[in-house]
Amino acid sequence: MKKYGILLLLLMSISFAFGQQKESGIVKIRGTRLAYPLINTWIAEFKKVYPNIQVSIAPSAPADSIDFSIAAYALTDKELTETRGGVAFTRYVQLPVANSKRADLAQLQARGFSEADFRKLYFTPETPTFFASSQNPSPITLYTREKPACAAKTFAAHFDHDPKTIQGVGVKGDDQDLAKAVKADVNGISFNNLGFIYDVNTRKVVEGLAVIPLDLNENGKVDKEEQVYGSLDEVIAYVEKTNNDKFVTENVNFLFNKNSSNVAAGIFLHWALTQGQQFSHALGFLSFDDQTLQAQRALAGATFKTLSASSCEGADNLMKTRRTSKTASNNP
C-alpha cells in the first residue's frame, strides 16, 4: 500500500511538471500601476513554474494585444459586457497620511479622522479647522492625483462623490508620486494605499510619512483598540478581521476578452487565483476569503482553460490500476 502511495505521488509530480514544461505562450498585462508590485512578484514566481510562458507588463502595447487590463475600482455594467469579463484578484485599503514632521501631527493622530472630517477636507472648498482651541492652526496642503485614477475613483466613491470633486493640489504620476509630494511638504496631507505607505521589507511606515488613524467609533479620539497602525501586518490583520466599512477598500480586477483563445493567459490567471494569493500580504494587499476566491475562479474558468484537470490524468489512471489490482488480490 505504501508502495502505491509513493508511486502515485511520483506520477502526479512528473505529470504536472511535464505539463508545466511543455506549455508556452505570451501574456500581456497593463493598467493601474497600483498593483504592479504584486504583478511583478507574480511574474517572477510564475516563471519558476512555467518557464516557457512569457508574462509581462506592457503599458505601451496595442489594446487588442492585451490579455488582462488592471482596474482597481468597482466594476460596472460599462466594463462587464457580453464580450468583456472580469475577476477580482486582490483587495487594497487606503489610509490618510501626513508629513511625519507636521507641527500638529501628535494632535491629529490622537484625534483621528472621522468620515465627516474626510468630507470637509476633501470635498468642500474651505479648509477645515480640526482644533478649535488652537490659536495658530497648522496650514494644510492637500494633495491628490492630477487625473481621476483608479485609487481616486475608489476614494471618492466611498464618500458618494465624483473623483473630479476631490479637493487638493493635483500631482502628476502615480500613487508613489503622491507619497513623494507629501514627504516633500511639511504641511502635506493625502491618502494612499498600504503598499506605498509602509515599507514592505521593514513592515513599518516609510520615512517621511505618518498615518493619521481613523476615528472608527466617531467619539472624537482614537481609542486604544483603534490604534492598529504600528506595522503593515497589524493593519492588514485588523481590516480583514473587522471588515469595518469606515476603511476605504476596493477590489483590484483583471478585465479580459471572454472570447480569448490564449491558453497561456488562462494558466497564468488560474495560478494567480491559487498559488499567487500567498504573496498579497507581503506586498500590502488584502486577501479574499475562500468563498470569494472560489467565485472568482469560477468566473475565470468560464473563459479560460488550464492544466488543472489534464495534469492529473496519469494519476487517475494509476488509481484505476491500483483498484483493479486490489480487487484481483482479494479474489484469488
Secondary structure, DSSP 8 states (H G I E B T S, - for coil): -HHHHHHHHHHHHHHHHHHHHH--EEEEEEE-GGGHHHHHHHHHHHHHH-TTEEEEE-TTS-GGG-SEEEE-S---TTT--SSEEEEEEEEEEEEEEEETT-TTHHHHHHH-B-HHHHHHHHHSSS---S-TT-SS----EEEEESS--HHHHHHHHHTT--GGG--SEEESS-HHHHHHHHHT-TTEEEEEEHHHHB-TTT-SB-TTEEE--B-TT-SSS--GGG---SSHHHHHHHHHHH--TTSEEEEEEEEEETT---HHHHHHHHHHTTGGGGGTGGGT-B---HHHHHHHHHHHHTT---STTGGGHHHHHHHHHHHHHHHHHH--
